[in-house]
């Protein structure tokens, strides 16, 4: 029994010792840290260091030889603020930014972190990183104009990253991100630049808007033109189709009409051909009727007219013969009368001439003819005027004729004035 107790005591003591050894010598490395076991030397390439690294996993510290230390790899946020940092051109600027840095976890940069930062607190590491970044920031600002810094903050941050990368790498730090939050100045230089840029932007915006409106108007006009052309093409297509349809309809109707007309003509021709004998008989009948009603009476009238004309012609011939005989006898008696025949003939016609001439004289009752001088009344003047007119027109001097007939003397009238043969 005492032996069993002793065995249990020995086993319990051994378990405690093992547990104590494990708790003090066995180390587990978290994903966001690095274990450094200092004391044992090892060769890294051409360089010999007095520590070994464990990143991820676990390891046992050699007792009495090695000392285990941890280095945190989590992110550190550093607020950057630089005031009165002169830019290129002598304009003091104030820059606010935020940087995210961490201790390098990859070789060979991690060896710089071990050598320079091992054993320092996070506050100390952040202070070192901040001062380094602010120095790099001032250096970058000195090489850029305020316009360059203000216009392209991304390019400015990239320049700062390039500038700070080498210095941080020497410290064993890695700059994950860097954001420039604000850039300002106390002399309001950037404000003037901003107003100028704003005016330029407004001008560019108005120009762009005008150009957009012009382009839109041009595009609208082009669309309207295309629409109109397509509408015209469509209307032309419809019109052509309609015209083609009408032509086909007209051709179809023309064939039908021609066939109908030909049928009607053929029918009329057959009717006319069948009616020809009837019309021929009718023509004969009409001819006979015309002969009986018109030609026969006309022939009879013609015969009667010929007979009547012959009778009238015979009468005219006889009358002409009698008149010619009378004229012949008158001519013979005229020749027998000698030179007084013309005067006698004129005296025979004097009554008729006096009636014609006296028609122009007012109606008066004449009982006696008295020869008076030219200074008597108007009636005597008119009688004298009549006798004078008769002498001028016919060449007959009534007084001389009367004297010749009474005294036996004769006076020959001028040739061609009596109107009878000489």
PyMOL commands that set and color helices and strands:
alter all, ss='L'
color gray80, all
select helices_A, chain A and resi 2-25+109-117+122-142+146-151+153-171+189-358+378-394+398-407
alter helices_A, ss='H'
color red, helices_A
select strands_A, chain A and resi 26-29+33-44+47-54+57-60+67-72+76-86+92-103+173-184
alter strands_A, ss='S'
color yellow, strands_A
deselect
rebuild
show_as cartoon
